[in-house]
């Protein structure tokens, strides 16, 4: 190939380079082609040799001379193969040529988010800003980190970006960008004010990791917003994280999800929650569901609610008589009711025990 280059038979040299697929050969051929201004072929050879910095250098030089859109496209493609430093260099090249859309695209891909956003604001590049916003929103929600991993300058730029979207009436994007900037309280205020549906990803990103009083207040406000939007399971989760288990249970009861209500009651180990769950389950068709009936008895027992257990067994007896004419089962239920009435500390305990004793 060197001999053919020396004798001027470049076509044969190209064939040899292509058939051998040798990086050193392609690089040598690229230098020869560059010397005689065969720019496109030289760039191709540098790319095949994986000497991308040489291909970039050549593209930049000739794009300045020719203002070729084809070379600009080549530069964008080369940037994807190159290091971040080279990508930033290409981005600066486009910026100096006032080709701002391409510059923003490469700054963004190269990780220089601050420069990309500054350029968008300065040149009013709304579409490019929207693309960056979409990526930031996606990455922020997937990581669940909010603004914790961003430096102060990036957070400020993201917050400004969020405010920019607010002024343009794009409240959802504004909320997402404020989350990405770490401005959780302001993002939540937007969600509350404009009734923006809070997804689980958004909620996780907005949830503070510390256990301070401010963090608890934010979690409760987040839970309240989720509850108002009908997302009771998410509200329950956030109230639980805030340490407000009773409020969490109240939200969960509104979901009507019996399986989750029973599970949450079992793991909470809280007397008030036991009572709430048992009272709720009594409103269901517990007589035809042995599992629900057993849970009612279990929860009242764990809550040491003897009055409630006595009343529940009395209700069981009443159903056995009224609907099934099963007096034997009714009598058994009344005996249980009497047993728990004896353990009761209520003011009408003595009267209730006398009545139940008579019924026995």
N, C-alpha and C positions, 0 to 999 in steps of 0.2 A: 504494500500500500504506500509506503514511504517512497519507493522508487517511482510508482505511478504518479504520485504527487510531484516528485522532483521533475519528471518528464512532462508534466502538464496534463496527464491523462486522468483528470479528476473523476470522470464517469466510472472508469474502471476501479479507481480507489474507493468510490462510494459503494460499488458492488461488493468489493472485498470486505469493507467495513460492515456492511449489512449482513453478509453471509457468516462472518466470524463472530459477530456480536461481542467485540472486544472493547472494553471501556477505554483503555489507553489508546487504541486505534481510533475510536470515535473522537476522543479529545484532540489527538494530533490532527485529524482531518478537519475538525471544527476550526482549529487555529489557522489552517491553510485557507479554508473557505472564508473566514473572517478577513484575512489579508486581502482578498480580492473582492470584498464587499458582497459576497453571496450570503446575505444576512439570514434569510429563512433557513437555508440548509445548514448554516453554521449553528444556529440556535437549536435545530433538531439534533445535530451531533453532540452538542454540549448536554442536551437533555438525556440522550442515550448514554452518555458517559457519566451521568449523574453529577455533573459539575454545574449545578444550578446557578451558583453565583456568577459564573461566566455568562450563562444564558441571560440572566437578569441584567447584567452590565450591558450586554449587547442590545437587548430590547430597549433599555432606557436611553442609550445613546442614540439609536436610530429613530425611536419614537419622537424624540425632541427635534430631530431633523426633518422627519417626514410627516409627523402628526398622524400616524397610521392607527386606525381603530383596530386593525388586525394585531398589531404589536401590543396594543393596550390589553387586548383579550389574552394574548400570550403571557403578558406580565401577571395578570390575575391568576392564570392557570399555574404559572411558575411559583407564585406565592404559596399556593397550597402544598407544594413539595418542599418548601424552604423552611428554614428556622424562623423563629419569631423575630429575630433581629433583622433578617433579610426581608421578612414580610413588612415590618415597620418601615424599613428603608423604601420599599416599593410604595407603601401608603404615603410616605412623605413626598415621593416623586409625583404621585397623582395630585396631592394637595397643592404642591408648588405649581402644577399645571392647571390648577383650578378645576380639576376633575374630582369634585368633592364626593360624589356618590361612591365612586370606586375607592377613594381614600377612606371613607367611613367604613365601608365593607371590610377592608383589610385591617384597619385599626381594631375593629370589632373582633375579627377572626384571630388577630394576633394577641388579643387579651388586653389591649390598651383601651379599656372601656371609657376612661376619663376623656381621652383625646377624641374618641368617636362621638361621645355625647356633646362635648364642647363644639365640635364641628357641626353637628346637627342643629344645635341651638343657634349658632352663629349664622349659618346659611339657610335656616328655616327648612331643613330637610325632614319634612313630616313623615314621609313613607319610610325612610331609613330609620327614623326614630321609633316608628311603630315596630319595625322588625327587631330592633335591639330590645325594645320593651318586651316583645313576645318571648325572646330568648331568656331575658332576665327573669321574667315571670315563671317560665317553665323550670329553669334551674333552681330558682328560689323555692318553689313549691315542692320540687322533687327532693331537695336536700333537707327541707324543713328547718334550715338554719337562719332564715330571714337575713338580716344584715350583719350577722355575727362575724362572718369571714371577710368582710369588705373593709378597706381602709376608710379613713375619715373623708378623704376627698371624693372617693367613689360614692359613699353614702350621701354626701351633700349633692352630688350631681344627680343621683337617682331620685332624691327627694325633690329637686328642682324639676326633674323630668315628670314626676308624679303631679306636681303643681301645674305644670304645663298642660297635662292631660285634663286636669280638673277644670282649668279655664276654658278648655274646648269641649266640656261636657262629657268626657269619656271617664266616668266615675269608676267603672270596673278596672280599667287599666291604671288609673290613678291609685286605687287601693292596692293593686298588685305591686306597683313600683314602690310605693311607700313601705310595703312589707319587705321588699328586697332591700330597701334602704335602712331597714331596722326601725322605722317610725311606726311601731305597732299600734300605739294608742290613736294616732291620727288616722291610720288605715281603718281601724275599727270604727272610729267616729263616722267615717265616710260610709262604711257598710251599714251602720245604724241609720244614718240620715237618709240615705238613698235606697235603703232596703236591698242591698246587694247580697244575693245568696252566698252564704259562707260554706264552702266545700270543706271536706275533711283536711285536704292538703293546705288550704288557706288557714284553717284553724290551727293546724300543727305548726305552721310557719309563724303564726302570731303568738303562739303560746310561749310565755317567758320560761326560762330554765331555772331561775332563782326562786327562792321561797320567801321573798320579802313581802311586806304589806302591799306595796304597789303592784307586785306580780299577782298576788291573790285578787286584788281589786280588778285588774285587767282580765284575769281568767273568769271571774264572776260576770263581768260585763259581756265577755265573749259568749259565755254560756247562756246568759239572758237573751242575747241577740239570736242565738241558735234556737232557743226555745220558742221565741216569738215567731221565727220563720218555720216552725213545725219540725225542726230537726232535733227531735227529743233525745235520740241516742247520743248525738254529739254534745248536746247540752249536758246530759248526764256525765259524760266523760270529762268535760271541762270543769263542772262543779266538783267532781271527785278529785281532780288534780288540784283544785283550790282548797280541798279539805272540807267542802260543804256537802257531806254525804246525804243529809236529809233533803236539801234542795235538789241534789242529784236524783234522789229517789222520786221526788215529786214530778220532776221532768220525765223520768222513765215511766212512771205510772200513766202519764198522758199518751205515751206511745201505744199502750195496750198490748205490748209484747210480753205475754205471760211468761214465756220461757226465760227471757232476759230479766224480768222482774224477780222471778224465783231465784235465779242464779245470783243476781246482785244482792238480794236480801241475805242469801246464805253466806256470801263472802264479807258482807258489811259488819255483821255481828253487833248490831246496834238495836237497842230496845225499841226506840221510836220507829225505826225502819221495819222491824218485825211487825209492829202494830199496823203500820201503814199498809204493808203488803197483805197481811191477813184480812184487814178491813176491805181492801180492794178485791181480793179473791172471793170474798163473800158475795160480791155483786155479780159473780159469774154463775154458770150452771154447775155449781160444785157438787150437787147431789148425784149427777150423772157422770161425774169425773172423779174417780177415787184418788187420783194424783193431786188434784186441786184440794180436795177435802183433807187429805193427809197433810198438805202444806199449810193449810189454815190452822189445823190443830198443832202442827210443829212450831209454827211461828208464834202463836199465842202462848204455847208452852215455854218457848225460849224467852219470850217477853215477860213471863210470869204473870200473865194477864188472866187471873182466875175468874174474874167477873165476865170477861169476854168469852172464855171457854165455857163457862156455865150457860151463858146466853146462846152460844153457838149450838151446844148440845140440845138445849131446849128447842131451838129452831129445827134441829134435825128431827126431834121427836114430833114436832108439829107437822112436818112434811110427811113423815111416815104414817101419821094418822089421817091427815087430810087427803093425801094423794094416793096412798098405797094401802090404807087400812091395815097396816102391819103393826098391830098393837104390841107385839113382842119386841120388835126392834125399837119402837117408841119408848117402851118401858126401860129398855137397856140404855137408851140415850138419856132418859130422865135421871137414871141412876148416876150416870156420868156427870150430868148437870148438877145434881145434888152434891156429889163428891167435890166438885170444884167450888160450889157455892160455900161449902164449909171452910174452904181455904181462903175465901174472899175477905177483904178488909173493908168492903164497902159499907156505907151507912145503913143500907136496907138488907144487910146480910141475914140478920135473924129472921126477918119476915120471909125472905126468899127461901131460907132453909126450912122453915115451918111448912111453907106451901109445898115445896118439893118432897118433904118427908111424908106429907099427907098423900101426895100422888104416888109415892112408892108403895 
